[in-house]
Every structure is written in structure tokens, then in C-alpha cells.
């Protein structure tokens, strides 16, 4: 980005990144949604994805702590509530645990992160560190993968309903909630990025942040595919179906 794009041009560039690099193009994703995985492989996915889910509110708390404007904090803190829940509302982490149990995993083992792949931990922690260390603009921009999540959620739910009858309908409630939460979150984050990325350098950093987040999601599936599909090399200490 050598010139300053207008906000709509910037959004178009960001959406192009997702069209090219979002993990709905990954081989593991296609196997999962196409009905080509067995129960053990789905369990491995649910377990490893739980680590990512459990770190989302930690990531959002790190971003929240860097916001000096009260108006921004009041909006962003809803993300933490959405995932952690409270005394009155079940959060996304609890709903993901319901999915994990629904595919046959032990709830306590999942919470204890028993058997999570080392690569999953490494790449998710790298994401948390990214939002702590980079600019607030880059941290917010990294969340814009949510621009593309409705498509992958629709594919995921449709594929699971069609191909995996052992997964109860109630185990899929996490995705139903994200279909309403993610668009709300992305509307705010996208507006923020389009407003604050007011130099070519900031716009380039915004794009790189989104590339990085796409790489985070892609690398998680790389690890799953290597361990549980091809060459099916499960590292020591990791979950064995």
C-alpha cells in the first residue's frame, strides 16, 4: 500500500485477504465439512479448538486494557461477556464445552487441556502475544477474520448435520449464537479500522495484521491435519483417538 486508500477501498482490500487466505480453503476444513472425518478426528478438532476458544477472552482483555477511551471499552467488553458468560448468561466457552462433550470428549479433560497439540498452544499463544505487543489498530484489525466467519459457520453446521448423526443438535448451539454475535463485533471493528488507518503505513499494518490472523487459523488446521490425517503423526502427550 503505497498510497492512502479511501475507507471503502481499504475494506475491499481486507475482504480480498479473507477471500484468499481464510481457513475455509484448508484441506482439513473441507474434510470436516464434507463428512470425510471419523469421530476421533472430530474429537481432536473440538479439543484443540477449545484451546483457541478459551484464549479469546484473554485476547480481548488484553485489547480492552489498551483502550484509553471509555466508549471503546464499553463496546469491546461485550466480547468478553459473550465468551465467558456470567451468572445469567451461558457464554461461548461453555457452549463449546457442550460441543466437546457432544462429540464424546470428557468435559474435565477438555478444561484441563489434556492432549492439546503443542502446535495449537504455540500458535494461539502467539496470537495473544500479538495483540499485547502490536499497536491497538493492529490488534483490532486482527479480529477482522470475523468478516468471513458466517460462511464457514454455515458450512460447518450444515456439514455436521448432514454427515455426523452422532452429534446432537444441542451441541451445535455455539454456532447459532456466533451468527448474531460476530456480525455485531465486526461492524464495530471494521468501522474502527477504516477510521483509524489514516496513513498508507497504518493501512499496510492493518492488512498485515489480518494476514497474520489468517495464518494463525490456518496453522491450527495444519497441525490437526499433520497429527490426525496425513501423515497421522500424533506427537507425544497429545490426544490419541
Secondary structure in CASP SS format (residue, H / E / C, confidence):
PFRMAT SS
TARGET T0000
AUTHOR 0000-0000-0000
METHOD secondary structure of the structure
MODEL  1
X C 1.00
X C 1.00
X C 1.00
X C 1.00
X C 1.00
X C 1.00
X H 1.00
X H 1.00
X H 1.00
X H 1.00
X H 1.00
X H 1.00
X H 1.00
X H 1.00
X H 1.00
X H 1.00
X H 1.00
X H 1.00
X H 1.00
X H 1.00
X H 1.00
X C 1.00
X H 1.00
X H 1.00
X H 1.00
X C 1.00
X H 1.00
X H 1.00
X H 1.00
X H 1.00
X H 1.00
X H 1.00
X H 1.00
X C 1.00
X C 1.00
X C 1.00
X C 1.00
X C 1.00
X H 1.00
X H 1.00
X H 1.00
X H 1.00
X H 1.00
X H 1.00
X H 1.00
X H 1.00
X H 1.00
X H 1.00
X H 1.00
X H 1.00
X H 1.00
X H 1.00
X H 1.00
X H 1.00
X H 1.00
X H 1.00
X H 1.00
X H 1.00
X H 1.00
X H 1.00
X H 1.00
X H 1.00
X H 1.00
X H 1.00
X C 1.00
X C 1.00
X C 1.00
X C 1.00
X C 1.00
X H 1.00
X H 1.00
X H 1.00
X H 1.00
X H 1.00
X H 1.00
X H 1.00
X H 1.00
X H 1.00
X H 1.00
X H 1.00
X H 1.00
X H 1.00
X H 1.00
X H 1.00
X C 1.00
X C 1.00
X C 1.00
X C 1.00
X C 1.00
X C 1.00
X C 1.00
X H 1.00
X H 1.00
X H 1.00
X H 1.00
X H 1.00
X H 1.00
X H 1.00
X H 1.00
X H 1.00
X H 1.00
X H 1.00
X C 1.00
X C 1.00
X C 1.00
X C 1.00
X H 1.00
X H 1.00
X H 1.00
X H 1.00
X H 1.00
X C 1.00
X C 1.00
X C 1.00
X C 1.00
X C 1.00
X C 1.00
X H 1.00
X H 1.00
X H 1.00
X H 1.00
X H 1.00
X H 1.00
X H 1.00
X H 1.00
X H 1.00
X H 1.00
X H 1.00
X H 1.00
X H 1.00
X H 1.00
X H 1.00
X H 1.00
X C 1.00
X C 1.00
X H 1.00
X H 1.00
X H 1.00
X H 1.00
X H 1.00
X H 1.00
X H 1.00
X H 1.00
X H 1.00
X H 1.00
X H 1.00
X H 1.00
X C 1.00
X H 1.00
X H 1.00
X H 1.00
X H 1.00
X H 1.00
X H 1.00
X H 1.00
X H 1.00
X H 1.00
X H 1.00
X H 1.00
X H 1.00
X H 1.00
X H 1.00
X H 1.00
X C 1.00
X C 1.00
X C 1.00
X C 1.00
X C 1.00
X H 1.00
X H 1.00
X H 1.00
X H 1.00
X H 1.00
X H 1.00
X H 1.00
X H 1.00
X H 1.00
X H 1.00
X H 1.00
X H 1.00
X H 1.00
X H 1.00
X H 1.00
X H 1.00
X H 1.00
X H 1.00
X H 1.00
X H 1.00
X H 1.00
X H 1.00
X H 1.00
X H 1.00
X H 1.00
X H 1.00
X H 1.00
X H 1.00
X C 1.00
X C 1.00
X C 1.00
X H 1.00
X H 1.00
X H 1.00
X H 1.00
X H 1.00
X H 1.00
X H 1.00
X H 1.00
X H 1.00
X H 1.00
X H 1.00
X H 1.00
X H 1.00
X H 1.00
X H 1.00
X H 1.00
X H 1.00
X H 1.00
X H 1.00
X H 1.00
X H 1.00
X H 1.00
X H 1.00
X H 1.00
X H 1.00
X H 1.00
X H 1.00
X H 1.00
X H 1.00
X C 1.00
X C 1.00
X C 1.00
X C 1.00
X C 1.00
X C 1.00
X C 1.00
X C 1.00
X C 1.00
X C 1.00
X C 1.00
X C 1.00
X C 1.00
END
